[in-house]
Amino acid sequence: MTAVTADTTARPRSGRRAGFTILALVLIVAALGWAGYDFLFAQGTESTDDAYVSGDIVQITSEQAGTVIGLHVDDTQTVTAGQPVIDLDPADSKIAMDAAEAGLAQAVRNVKATLAQADQLRAQIAMREADVKRADDDTRRRGALIATGAISREDFAHAQDSSAAQAASLLAARAELEQTLVKIGSTPIASHPDVLAAASKLRSAALAQRRTSIVAPADGVIARRSVQVGQRVDTTTPLMAVVPLTDVWIDANFKEAQLRNMRIGQKAKIKTDIYGGTITYDGAVAGVAAGSGNAFALLPPQNATGNWIKIVQRVPVRILIDPDQLKANPLRIGLSTTVSVDVTDQSGPVVATRVRNQPFPAKRSDGADPDVDKLIAQIIADNSGSSEVAPAGTK
C-alpha cells in the first residue's frame, strides 16, 4: 500500500518538470529568434509610435471690417481655391467707390483747367510783350523830342515809368506761366500725378469692394468655422480655416539616441490607426527639427536644480508621404501613426536644406483688375474731352 502511494506522487512531479522544461525551451527559442531578427533586420531601422499626422491650417480672415451677410460653407465641406465662402455687406465699399470715381473725375478736370490756364497765360504774355514794345517805342520817341523842347522832362519820366511797369508785368506773366507749366509737366492728362493719385484711390476702393466677397485661399476642407451671419468682423477676427489634406506629412517624435544614424532622404514605412495597419504608406525623411519639444515649449524646463532627473528627450522628424498613396487613402491632421525608418543608407545630409519642394498652392492677388482699368480710362476720357485715353498707371 505504501509503494502505490509513492508512485502516484512521483508522476505529477515528473509531469510538471517536463512542462517547465518545454516552457524554458520555448522561451529560449523565442529569445534566439528575437535576437536573430534584431541582428538581421532591426539593426537597420528606427521605429516609433509617437508619430502624428500634421499639415497646414490656413486661417481665413477678412482683409477689411464688415458685417457678414452670407455664409456659403460649413465644417467638413471641401472647397477649391477661389471659391466664395463669406459675403460682407458692400454698402460702405460702394459709397467709397462712388467717392473715388468722383475724385478721379475732379482731378482730371483740375488738370484740364490748368492746361487751359497755361494757354490763357501764353495769350497774356503775347499781349504784355506788345505793350512792352509799344511802351519802349513811345519812350524812344519822347526821348528824341525832349531835346527840342516839344515835351517836358516830366512827360518823358512818365513814359519811362510806363515802359518799366509793362516790362515788370511781362516778367510776372512769364513767371506765372512757368509755375503753371511745372504743375502740368510734360505728361498727358492720364499720366499726371494728381490723376494717378486719384486713380490709385479708385483702385483701392475697387479692391475693398471686391474684398467684400471672401474666397478660399487654397483647396482643402473647411474646419473651425466660428463666424455667423450678422456678425461684425474685422481684420483680426479668425473666421474659419482651410486644411489642404493633399499636402499633409508625419511628425514622428524619435528619441535622441535614435537620431544617430538618421539622414535626410532615408526611406520610411508608415502605418496608421485609422486603417488598422492594413495600409502601409511609403515615405521619406524630409528634415529633423532644430530642437526637442521641450526646447520650444511655452515654459521650458529648468534643469539647474538639486533634484534633477534625466529624461530622454524626443525630437520631431518630418516624414513626407507618397502623394499618390495619400490621394488614394486620405489622412486627417492629428491621427496617430507608427513610423519605421530604414537608416542603413547614410549618404544623405544630416540637416535639411529644403523641406517643401513646391510653394504652397495658394493663389496670389496683385490687385490688378481689367474692369477697373477700363473704368478709369472711361472717366478720364469723359472728363478730359479725349476719346482715346490710356488707363492711368498702365503702359
ABEGO torsion letter per residue (X at the ends): XAAAAAAAAAAAAAAAAAAAAAAAAAAAAAAAAAAAAAAAAAAABBBBABBBBBBBBBBBBBABBEBBABBABBBGBBBBBGBBABBBBAAAAAAAAAAAAAAAAAAAAAAAAAAAAAAAAAAAAAAAAAAAAAAAAAAAAAAAAAAAGABBAAAAAAAAAAAAAAAAAAAAAAAAAAAAAAAAEABBAAABAAAAAAAAAAAAAAAAAAAABBBBABBEBBBGBABBBGBBBBAABBABBBBBAABBBBBBBBBAAAAAABBBGBBBBBBBAAAGGABBBBBBBAEBBABBAAAABABBBBABBAABBBBBBBBBBBBBBBAAAAAABBBBBGBBBBBBBBAABAABBABBABABABBBBBBBBAGBBAAAAAAAAAAAAAAAGBABBBBBGBX
